[in-house]
Amino acid sequence: MARPLRIAYPGAYYHVTSRGNERKDVFKSRRDREKFLEYLASATERYGAAIHAYCLMSNHYHLLLETPEGNLSQIMRHINGAYTTYFNVKRKRAGHLFQGRFKAILVEADEYVAELSRYIHLNPVRAGMTEKPGEYPWSSFQSYIGQSKGPGWLKTDFILGYFGKSKLDAGKKYRVFVEELIGMEFDSPLQGAIGTAVLGSPGFVESIMETHVGKRELSRDLPALRQLSIRPTLEAIITAVDTVFHSDKKMARQAGMYLCRRYSGELVRKVGNLFKVSESAITEAARTFPLKMEANKKLGEEIEKVKAMLNICDL
């Protein structure tokens, strides 16, 4: 299996997750979680990591992580390596604790960090571990809303800055932003990531390809690189859809919502604004349109024509 594409540079933001081997629990006690947080702290001290959000589940964790020094692999070796040593010594075991290498998706910060932090903080709610994110003690949410002081190494100002100038006011608005999705079906923003490598607008992806993907990576036959090269814009998708579905405006609209959500990499909010509908309407279109294609062979063939025009190839 090819190693995943790693794009690293100073100031990059990532959503990072690592899951227990065979999906087994990696946190079995309060002390385990406290120890893991200690390693997050030491990663900020030794390697300059900036941690903007976190959530420790039972068999995995989520981090929203910034690398001012461009040293993601070094940071993650420290966190996962030190915690594995602690866990193995404590329980007199040997071998890997985490399943394979950590997963890291490069993120366009200004567009996605708020939505990603919401996704991270709602993990315990989606898993049925708690009814409200503020009741779960092993995430950064309580620090965001002022319910607890939080560790000194946690960086909340960047994300809260999108919600207000006053930290108190921003915390209240952030709480509403997160809790408004409780009980609702919603897409993970990570579904828009290209090749499990980059989450961002076409302009961001193009910039990353030009500036931070070197000749060594380009020489490798990686699915992620092939996908990075074919991200269509919203405008290109609409043009192609109108060409194929020119005689059926209603179906063109439905196909456009599905394809824009599935392949553009843009935020659901931006796609909704384009079609003048809510985010939930775009999410529902993305969920139901594939079912229509399964039931209607001709519709599926027309969508393939659109994808061919856009040079989209599912891998």
C-alpha positions in Angstrom: 0.0 0.0 0.0 1.3 3.4 -1.0 2.2 5.8 1.8 -0.3 8.7 2.1 0.5 12.0 0.7 1.9 14.3 3.4 2.0 18.0 2.6 3.9 19.9 5.2 4.9 23.6 5.5 5.2 26.2 8.2 1.8 27.5 9.3 -0.2 24.6 7.9 -3.4 23.5 9.6 -4.5 19.9 9.8 -7.4 17.7 11.0 -5.5 14.8 12.6 -7.0 11.5 13.9 -5.6 8.2 15.0 -7.5 5.1 15.8 -6.7 2.1 18.0 -5.4 -1.1 16.5 -8.4 -3.3 15.5 -10.6 -0.4 16.7 -9.7 -1.3 20.3 -9.9 1.3 23.0 -6.8 3.5 23.5 -8.2 5.3 26.5 -9.3 3.0 29.3 -9.2 5.3 32.3 -9.2 8.9 33.4 -5.5 8.7 33.9 -5.0 7.6 30.3 -6.7 10.7 29.0 -4.9 13.0 31.4 -1.6 11.4 30.3 -2.5 11.9 26.6 -3.2 15.6 27.3 0.2 15.9 28.9 1.8 14.7 25.7 -0.2 17.3 23.8 1.2 19.9 26.1 4.8 18.6 25.6 4.3 18.7 21.9 3.5 22.4 22.1 6.6 23.0 24.3 9.1 20.9 22.4 8.0 21.1 18.8 6.0 24.3 18.6 2.6 22.6 17.9 -0.4 24.8 18.1 -3.5 22.8 19.1 -6.8 24.6 18.4 -9.3 21.8 19.3 -9.3 18.3 20.5 -11.6 15.4 21.5 -10.6 12.2 23.1 -13.0 9.4 22.4 -12.6 5.7 23.5 -10.8 4.2 20.6 -9.6 7.3 18.7 -9.0 11.0 19.0 -9.3 14.2 16.9 -7.0 17.2 16.8 -7.2 20.5 14.9 -3.5 21.2 14.8 -1.3 24.0 13.4 2.4 23.5 12.6 4.2 26.9 12.8 7.4 25.1 12.1 6.1 22.7 9.4 7.0 19.6 11.4 3.8 17.6 11.5 5.5 14.1 11.4 7.8 15.1 14.3 4.9 16.3 16.4 2.9 13.2 15.7 5.8 10.8 16.4 6.1 12.4 19.8 2.4 12.3 20.6 1.6 8.8 19.4 5.0 7.3 20.3 5.1 8.7 23.9 1.5 7.7 24.6 2.1 4.2 23.2 5.1 3.7 25.4 3.1 4.9 28.5 0.1 2.6 27.6 2.3 -0.5 27.0 4.4 -0.1 30.1 1.3 0.5 32.3 -0.5 -2.6 30.9 2.6 -4.8 30.4 2.0 -5.2 26.7 4.0 -4.8 23.5 3.4 -3.8 20.0 1.4 -1.1 18.1 -1.3 0.7 19.9 -2.6 2.7 17.0 -3.8 1.4 13.6 -1.3 2.3 11.0 -0.1 5.8 10.6 -2.0 8.8 11.8 -4.4 10.4 9.3 -3.9 14.1 8.6 -5.9 16.2 6.2 -4.4 19.6 5.3 -7.1 22.3 5.8 -7.8 25.7 4.4 -8.0 27.4 7.8 -10.1 30.5 7.1 -12.7 28.5 5.3 -12.9 25.4 7.4 -11.6 25.6 11.0 -14.9 26.7 12.5 -16.9 23.9 10.9 -14.1 21.3 11.7 -14.0 22.4 15.4 -17.8 21.9 15.5 -17.5 18.5 14.0 -14.8 17.6 16.5 -16.8 18.8 19.5 -19.9 17.0 18.4 -18.2 13.6 18.2 -19.3 12.5 21.7 -22.9 13.5 20.9 -23.0 11.6 17.6 -21.5 8.6 19.4 -24.2 8.7 22.1 -21.7 9.3 24.9 -23.4 12.5 26.0 -26.5 14.5 25.1 -24.6 17.9 24.9 -21.0 18.6 24.1 -20.6 20.7 27.2 -21.2 17.7 29.4 -18.2 15.8 27.9 -15.0 16.5 29.8 -12.5 15.2 27.3 -12.8 17.7 24.6 -11.9 21.4 24.2 -15.5 22.5 24.0 -15.8 23.5 27.7 -12.8 25.8 27.2 -14.4 27.4 24.2 -17.6 28.3 26.0 -16.0 29.4 29.3 -17.3 26.4 31.2 -13.8 25.5 32.3 -10.5 27.4 32.2 -8.8 24.9 29.9 -5.1 24.1 29.5 -2.7 27.0 28.8 -1.5 25.4 25.6 -5.0 25.3 24.0 -5.4 28.0 21.3 -9.1 29.1 21.3 -8.6 32.7 20.1 -8.3 32.0 16.4 -11.6 30.2 16.1 -13.5 32.3 18.6 -12.3 35.4 16.6 -14.8 34.4 13.9 -17.6 34.8 16.4 -16.9 38.1 18.1 -14.3 40.5 19.6 -15.2 39.8 23.2 -14.2 36.3 24.3 -17.4 36.0 26.5 -19.7 37.0 23.6 -17.8 34.9 21.1 -18.1 31.9 23.4 -21.8 32.3 23.6 -22.2 32.5 19.9 -19.8 29.6 19.4 -22.0 27.5 21.7 -25.1 28.3 19.6 -23.1 27.5 16.5 -22.2 24.0 17.7 -25.4 23.1 19.5 -27.7 24.1 16.7 -26.8 20.8 14.9 -27.6 18.5 17.9 -30.3 16.1 16.8 -29.8 16.9 13.1 -28.3 14.9 10.3 -25.3 16.7 8.9 -22.3 15.9 6.7 -18.8 15.8 8.1 -16.8 18.7 6.4 -14.1 16.1 5.9 -16.2 14.4 3.2 -15.1 17.3 0.9 -11.4 16.4 1.3 -9.6 15.4 -1.9 -7.9 12.1 -1.9 -7.9 12.1 2.0 -5.2 14.8 1.7 -6.5 18.3 1.3 -9.7 20.1 2.4 -10.1 23.5 0.7 -11.4 25.5 -2.2 -10.1 25.0 -5.8 -7.9 28.1 -5.4 -6.4 26.8 -2.2 -5.7 23.4 -3.8 -4.1 25.0 -6.8 -1.9 27.1 -4.6 -0.8 24.0 -2.6 0.0 22.1 -5.7 2.1 24.9 -7.1 3.9 25.8 -3.9 4.1 22.8 -1.6 3.9 19.6 -3.7 7.5 18.9 -4.9 8.9 16.9 -7.8 9.4 13.9 -5.5 5.7 13.7 -4.8 4.7 14.4 -8.4 6.8 11.4 -9.5 4.8 9.1 -7.3 1.5 7.5 -8.6 -0.7 8.6 -5.7 -4.5 8.7 -5.9 -4.5 11.8 -3.8 -2.3 13.6 -6.4 -4.5 12.6 -9.2 -7.5 13.9 -7.4 -5.8 17.1 -6.4 -5.3 17.8 -10.1 -9.0 17.5 -11.1 -10.9 19.6 -8.6 -13.6 21.5 -10.7 -14.9 24.9 -9.7 -18.6 25.5 -9.0 -18.9 27.5 -12.2 -17.4 24.7 -14.3 -19.8 22.1 -12.7 -22.9 24.3 -13.4 -21.8 24.8 -17.0 -21.3 21.1 -17.6 -24.6 20.2 -15.9 -26.5 22.7 -18.0 -24.9 21.3 -21.2 -26.0 17.7 -20.4 -29.4 18.5 -18.8 -30.3 21.5 -21.0 -33.9 20.1 -21.6 -34.6 19.3 -17.9 -34.0 22.3 -15.7 -35.4 20.6 -12.5 -33.0 17.6 -12.9 -30.2 20.0 -13.8 -30.7 21.8 -10.5 -30.7 18.5 -8.5 -27.7 17.2 -10.3 -25.9 20.5 -9.9 -26.4 20.5 -6.1 -25.2 16.9 -5.9 -22.1 17.4 -8.0 -21.1 20.7 -6.5 -21.3 19.2 -3.0 -19.5 16.0 -4.0 -16.7 17.3 -6.2 -16.1 21.1 -5.8 -14.5 21.0 -2.3 -16.5 24.2 -1.4 -18.3 24.6 1.9 -21.9 23.5 2.1 -22.8 27.0 3.0 -21.3 28.3 -0.3 -23.0 25.7 -2.4 -26.3 26.5 -0.6 -25.8 30.2 -1.4 -25.2 29.4 -5.0 -28.5 27.5 -5.3 -30.3 29.8 -2.8 -31.2 26.9 -0.4 -30.3 25.9 3.1 -27.2 23.8 4.0 -29.6 21.0 5.0 -31.1 21.0 1.5 -27.6 20.6 0.0 -26.8 17.8 2.4 -30.1 16.0 1.6 -29.5 16.4 -2.2 -26.0 14.8 -1.7 -27.6 11.9 0.2 -30.6 11.2 -2.0 -29.3 11.8 -5.6 -27.1 8.7 -5.7 -30.2 6.7 -4.9 -31.9 8.2 -7.9 -29.0 7.2 -10.1 -29.2 3.7 -8.8 -32.9 3.5 -9.8 -32.5 5.3 -13.1 -29.7 4.0 -15.3 -30.1 6.8 -17.9 -29.6 9.4 -15.1 -26.4 7.7 -14.0 -25.1 7.7 -17.6 -25.8 11.5 -17.9 -24.0 12.2 -14.7 -21.0 10.2 -16.1 -21.1 12.5 -19.1 -20.9 15.5 -16.9 -18.0 14.0 -15.0 -16.2 13.2 -18.2 -16.6 16.8 -19.3 -15.0 17.9 -16.0 -12.3 15.2 -16.1 -13.6 13.7 -12.9 -12.6 10.1 -12.2 -13.6 8.5 -9.0 -10.7 6.4 -7.5 
